[in-house]
């Protein structure tokens, strides 16, 4: 059946498509109903640095001490167990478990001065994903949702995709909040699964005349219903096309974008046969096919205990997938218009605790920027000798979001409207990280 959301709350549409265009298409998949043409309402040409953004989100908080801001001269309790290795940038060293990333450091900018004042997972995550501080439950739309709102669909692919899904600790983060379901992320699932397929993405195998007639009749009935309920507040939220773009039956273009099995064996092996490696590869395929914002969610960095046992596994997986992604994008000529950002919600405490772990630390953290005009082989910002506090060029969450929006040609000061008509600026503060483009 058609799933209509019976709610009295109105939500603003992302790209102005009419109510009749929104239905629970996942429920219509058995009939072969595919409506990509209804979604072709893109934002048009913009003066931009980037066509697309890939956000690699290291949920839990990557230890900067044990990755990109090592302190080899500090005492053992601070410096940890890993040694530094040289990179393709003279004088720049990073963790020994990141050899593939070391080879591509000349293609990106390392920012060592991410900073804010919150050490709570959900609160900090919502802050860094939106650029605006709020409650743990998410008061402000995530960057991907804003991008979906401002750009809309381009052809048949969704503008905002999460691989395998949005970040989550105790509840889902990175959501559209008051922008409504039309701006939520398409949840791609785990591309490392055997026989990976996106739910409801496949077209039906049989297309009889009777089935086609049923499809036409049903569509006419839906249109008729839509005409009668346009002004009905009780079902106004049905114009969110039933909350999830992930349940839409998409076009062959979208099916191709998600068809990671079309990649050759060597490429898949290069990225790593694990969830993150295949997610990074899928992200490349998605931006190739016009997706504007991809969040690759790679969690599991919250190492309060036995951090080195955890990083012994996590860092090599990140290294293989990230290093391959940057190299692959560059080789294909895609890095010039794809902005790639890798970050978590905060760093980790300078001292290793009595459980051989590091705790939450918002005061300092590292992030990686690449592509879309970002300087190659640069380092921005610094921390003190113990990696505890930023001493040069602090980069705050609003600055990160501002820079992402500007790269996509979105005005960070633009006012959007909440469902009750209240104007809210996309960002309340922030500025471009100009050093990225020096």
C-alpha atoms as one frame of an Amber mdcrd trajectory, in Angstrom:
protein
   0.000   0.000   0.000   0.961   3.634  -0.246   2.411   4.876   3.029   1.107
   8.338   3.941   2.531   9.981   7.039  -0.427  11.268   9.095   1.163  14.198
  10.897  -0.041  17.730  11.485   3.431  19.229  11.072   4.360  20.903   7.804
   7.875  20.612   6.454   9.576  22.684   3.831  10.417  20.852   0.638  13.996
  20.606  -0.536  13.528  21.585  -4.143   9.954  22.642  -4.658   8.638  19.448
  -6.266   4.877  19.150  -5.798   3.137  16.947  -3.249   1.833  14.570  -5.866
   5.394  13.539  -6.648   5.958  12.023  -3.224   4.838   8.523  -2.355   6.305
   5.541  -0.687   7.920   4.293  -3.834   9.593   1.440  -1.998   6.105  -0.007
  -1.499   5.464   0.337  -5.244   8.641  -1.453  -6.275   6.836  -4.720  -7.031
   4.855  -2.818  -9.680   8.030  -1.467 -11.251   7.051   2.141 -10.579  10.143
   4.298 -11.064   9.844   8.108 -10.916  13.325   9.571 -11.339  12.027  12.236
 -13.699  10.069  13.732 -10.803  13.309  14.356  -8.975  15.216  16.221 -11.663
  14.993  19.587 -10.003  18.627  20.511  -9.481  19.911  23.847  -8.349  21.475
  24.882 -11.647  24.907  26.211 -12.361  26.898  27.769  -9.526  30.256  29.369
  -9.202  31.856  26.590  -7.155  35.139  24.992  -6.245  33.592  21.556  -5.767
  30.936  19.526  -7.519  30.772  17.020  -4.680  31.942  16.428  -1.113  33.044
  13.175   0.485  33.012  13.407   4.272  34.835  10.535   5.968  33.489  10.614
   9.486  35.687   8.956  12.133  33.042   8.578  14.787  34.245   8.198  18.352
  37.215  10.510  17.979  40.510   9.712  16.268  43.567  10.036  18.515  45.634
  12.781  16.905  48.607  11.765  19.072  48.685   8.351  17.431  48.039   9.376
  13.847  48.709  12.852  12.411  50.048  14.956  15.305  52.540  12.685  16.994
  54.732  13.957  19.788  57.896  11.822  19.622  59.748  13.975  22.158  57.031
  13.780  24.813  57.070  11.325  27.696  55.866   7.795  26.910  52.483   8.328
  28.592  51.768  11.047  26.023  53.610   9.938  22.898  52.220   6.383  22.905
  53.852   3.345  21.348  53.967   4.180  17.644  56.898   5.567  15.729  56.746
   8.261  13.055  57.480   7.717   9.376  58.323  10.248   6.710  55.785  11.175
   4.047  55.790  12.470   0.485  55.989  15.965   2.013  59.545  16.774   3.140
  59.747  17.279   6.893  56.234  15.945   7.575  55.891  12.719   9.559  52.843
  10.689  10.559  52.157   7.360  12.268  53.975   4.259  11.050  50.635   2.468
  10.583  49.700   4.915   7.812  52.203   4.145   5.016  49.730   4.468   2.138
  48.423   7.764   3.463  52.023   8.921   3.851  52.451   8.469   0.090  49.530
  10.806  -0.726  50.192  13.556   1.817  51.530  15.673  -1.055  47.972  15.713
  -2.466  46.229  17.148   0.601  46.353  19.550   3.536  46.685  18.329   7.101
  44.921  20.541   9.670  46.260  19.945  13.165  44.205  22.598  14.923  40.601
  21.446  15.039  39.136  22.647  18.325  35.953  23.172  20.355  34.823  22.868
  23.974  32.631  19.774  24.078  33.571  16.207  25.025  30.157  14.539  24.631
  29.752  12.262  21.613  26.285  13.223  20.422  26.585  16.917  21.185  30.007
  17.229  19.567  28.985  15.135  16.562  25.927  17.258  15.865  28.103  20.346
  16.233  30.810  19.298  13.795  28.326  17.839  11.296  26.219  21.010  11.217
  28.592  23.804  12.206  26.098  24.967  14.824  26.104  24.138  18.531  22.978
  22.602  19.993  21.661  19.753  22.091  22.720  16.096  21.826  19.501  15.383
  19.949  20.307  17.607  16.982  18.768  21.041  16.583  20.389  21.969  13.283
  20.453  20.181   9.918  23.670  18.365   9.062  25.808  19.651   6.204  24.602
  16.874   3.908  20.976  17.815   4.539  21.666  21.474   3.802  23.365  20.448
   0.578  20.330  18.325  -0.328  18.055  21.291   0.364  20.110  23.721  -1.682
  20.971  21.497  -4.656  18.114  19.015  -4.947  18.373  15.958  -7.163  20.624
  15.991 -10.215  19.162  13.527 -12.675  18.108  10.487 -10.688  20.718  10.163
  -7.968  19.975  11.434  -4.449  21.994  14.468  -3.388  22.879  13.150   0.074
  24.024   9.569   0.664  25.312   7.945   3.862  27.504   4.851   3.572  26.654
   2.508   5.171  24.390   4.778   7.268  24.466   7.977   9.309  26.695   8.141
  12.409  25.113   6.673  15.518  26.041   6.214  19.159  22.727   5.872  20.996
  20.603   7.369  18.198  21.028   8.455  14.586  22.967  11.653  13.948  23.629
  13.723  10.840  19.935  14.187  10.108  17.908  16.837   8.321  16.005  17.886
  11.482  13.396  20.565  10.575  14.246  20.487   6.857  12.148  17.351   6.669
  12.426  13.896   5.169  13.022  15.164   1.656  16.533  16.151   2.789  17.422
  13.016   4.717  20.313  10.871   3.583  19.908   7.845   1.362  21.241   4.950
   3.477  23.393   2.848   1.166  24.099  -0.091   3.468  27.391  -1.968   3.745
  29.003  -2.387   0.315  31.306  -5.053   1.744  28.356  -7.393   2.248  28.305
 -10.462   0.049  26.114  -9.878  -3.022  25.609  -6.271  -1.929  22.433  -4.669
  -3.242  20.735  -1.464  -2.200  17.254  -2.135  -0.857  14.453  -1.497  -3.384
  16.905  -0.454  -6.068  16.407  -3.338  -8.480  13.821  -3.161 -11.220  11.298
  -6.022 -11.457  12.217  -8.841 -13.782   8.785  -9.213 -15.423   6.985  -6.368
 -17.211   3.705  -7.708 -18.561   1.061  -5.541 -20.224  -1.199  -6.203 -17.266
   1.472  -5.009 -14.831   2.082  -1.874 -16.864  -1.618  -1.111 -16.909  -1.826
  -1.571 -13.142   1.093   0.821 -12.748  -0.616   3.498 -14.861  -3.903   3.056
 -13.010  -2.255   3.257  -9.620  -0.328   6.370 -10.570  -3.511   8.045 -11.736
  -5.191   7.152  -8.445  -2.306   8.609  -6.461  -2.430  11.827  -8.484  -6.166
  12.080  -7.885  -5.661  11.584  -4.153  -2.907  14.203  -4.075  -5.205  16.773
  -5.684  -7.744  16.302  -2.927  -5.355  16.499   0.034  -3.023  19.311  -0.962
  -4.417  21.664   1.648  -5.010  19.099   4.375  -2.704  19.790   7.318  -3.352
  16.335   8.746  -1.365  14.676   6.000   0.868  17.532   4.953   4.037  15.658
   5.811   3.308  13.179   3.088   5.132  15.672   0.864   8.343  14.300   2.407
   7.801  11.225   0.191   7.468   9.059   3.263  10.595  10.126   5.029  13.292
   8.109   3.325  14.845   8.583  -0.079  16.512   5.229   0.598  13.242   3.503
  -0.247  12.920   4.963  -3.702  13.162   2.927  -6.840  15.787   4.753  -8.853
  16.841   4.861 -12.457  19.514   2.783 -14.228  21.905   5.679 -13.590  21.446
   5.297  -9.842  21.606   1.512 -10.055  24.928   1.859 -11.849  26.245   4.288
  -9.242  25.709   1.735  -6.478  26.928  -1.255  -8.511  30.236  -1.735  -6.742
  30.462  -5.239  -8.181  31.260  -3.610 -11.531  34.669  -2.601 -10.165  37.541
  -4.902 -11.077  39.015  -7.197  -8.440  42.297  -5.303  -8.195  40.589  -2.002
  -7.448  38.428  -3.547  -4.761  41.466  -5.218  -3.231  43.421  -1.953  -3.330
  40.761  -0.187  -1.273  40.566  -3.060   1.197  38.051  -5.846   1.526  36.419
  -4.421   4.616  33.509  -2.095   5.343  35.504   1.120   5.237  37.537   0.250
   2.172  34.502  -0.690   0.129  32.586   2.314   1.480  35.347   4.627   0.262
  35.229   2.958  -3.146  31.453   3.294  -3.291  31.800   6.981  -2.400  33.997
   7.448  -5.442  31.386   5.770  -7.644  28.635   7.938  -6.181  30.339  11.262
  -6.816  31.227  10.035 -10.300  27.514   9.714 -10.898  26.503  13.104  -9.546
  25.860  12.625  -5.824  26.635  15.947  -4.172  27.395  14.899  -0.579  28.527
  11.478   0.632  29.106  10.692   4.290  31.303   7.637   4.761  30.684   6.638
   8.349  33.717   4.838   9.802  33.113   4.616  13.530  34.797   2.714  16.315
  37.469   5.217  17.392  36.282   5.647  20.988  39.197   3.903  22.652  38.891
   4.534  26.391  40.762   1.306  27.023  43.426  -0.659  25.136  43.732   2.061
  22.516  46.749   0.532  20.838  45.033  -2.814  20.358  42.186  -0.930  18.723
  44.389   1.256  16.546  46.485  -1.718  15.448  43.382  -2.746  13.478  41.646
   0.565  12.750  44.556   2.610  11.428  45.602   0.113   8.716  41.992  -0.113
   7.495  41.729   3.656   7.325  45.139   3.897   5.682  44.335   1.480   2.887
  40.915   2.907   2.090  41.806   6.578   2.423  45.119   6.354   0.618  43.483
   4.481  -2.253  40.601   6.953  -2.471  42.857  10.008  -2.718  45.142   8.340
  -5.238  42.235   7.033  -7.297  40.426  10.384  -7.410  43.640  12.120  -8.388
  44.464   9.628 -11.128  40.970   9.956 -12.603  41.121  13.751 -12.572  38.257
  13.858 -10.057  40.188  15.367  -7.178  40.100  18.772  -8.841  36.356  19.098
  -8.209  35.740  16.672  -5.325  36.328  17.947  -1.790  37.372  15.147   0.571
  37.286  15.804   4.318  38.243  13.275   7.006  37.519  14.124  10.647  35.888
  12.951  13.866  33.994  14.823  16.556  37.098  15.451  18.698  40.600  14.227
  19.491  41.766  12.211  22.483  43.365  13.162  25.786  47.112  13.752  25.805
  47.807  11.216  28.529  47.137   7.510  28.247  44.850   6.581  31.150  45.131
   3.705  33.638  43.163   1.472  31.247  45.699   2.003  28.461  43.218   4.237
  26.625  42.683   7.891  25.812  39.486   9.773  26.659  37.462  12.461  24.842
  39.253  15.728  24.105  37.560  18.522  22.157  40.357  21.036  22.618  42.534
  19.596  19.874  42.229  17.230  16.928  43.446  16.629  13.401  41.578  16.543
  10.097  42.506  15.943   6.463  41.337  18.079   3.525  41.908  17.287  -0.131
  40.681  18.298  -3.573  38.658  21.147  -5.056  41.487  23.655  -4.897  42.839
  22.649  -1.477  46.605  23.172  -1.295  48.776  20.108  -1.775  51.374  19.091
   0.768  50.456  21.753   3.330  50.012  21.754   7.106  47.658  24.201   8.835
  47.719  24.893  12.563  49.631  23.355  15.437  49.248  22.125  18.994  51.531
  22.476  22.008  54.311  20.034  22.862  51.848  17.628  24.472  49.136  17.893
  21.823  46.727  19.276  24.405  45.878  22.742  23.130  45.905  24.535  19.802
  48.699  27.086  19.552  48.278  28.211  15.948  45.267  28.821  13.676  42.345
  27.271  15.580  39.736  25.740  13.264  36.275  25.523  14.763  33.227  23.511
  13.622  31.584  26.537  12.026  34.742  27.199  10.015  34.676  23.644   8.701
  31.043  23.866   7.640  31.519  27.354   6.198  34.383  26.126   4.040  32.392
  23.131   2.811  29.385  25.265   1.882  31.491  27.868   0.143  33.244  25.164
  -1.879  29.840  23.998  -3.137  28.644  27.505  -3.907  26.193  27.618  -1.003
  25.908  30.891   0.926  26.529  30.026   4.622  24.630  33.163   5.678  21.532
  32.372   3.657  18.322  32.238   5.666  16.119  29.161   5.470  12.706  28.861
   7.087  11.587  26.430   9.746   8.142  24.787   9.424   6.632  27.590  11.513
   8.110  30.214   9.182  10.972  31.345  11.384  14.048  32.449   9.375  17.275
  30.717  10.410  20.669  31.303   8.851  22.517  28.210   7.686  25.417  29.190
   9.939  25.454  31.683  12.800  29.227  32.189  12.716  32.359  30.976  10.996
  34.683  31.835   8.154  36.476  30.132   5.300  39.690  28.359   6.251  41.684
  30.478   3.827  44.945  28.699   4.600  43.574  25.634   2.806  43.890  27.514
  -0.456  47.223  29.260   0.153
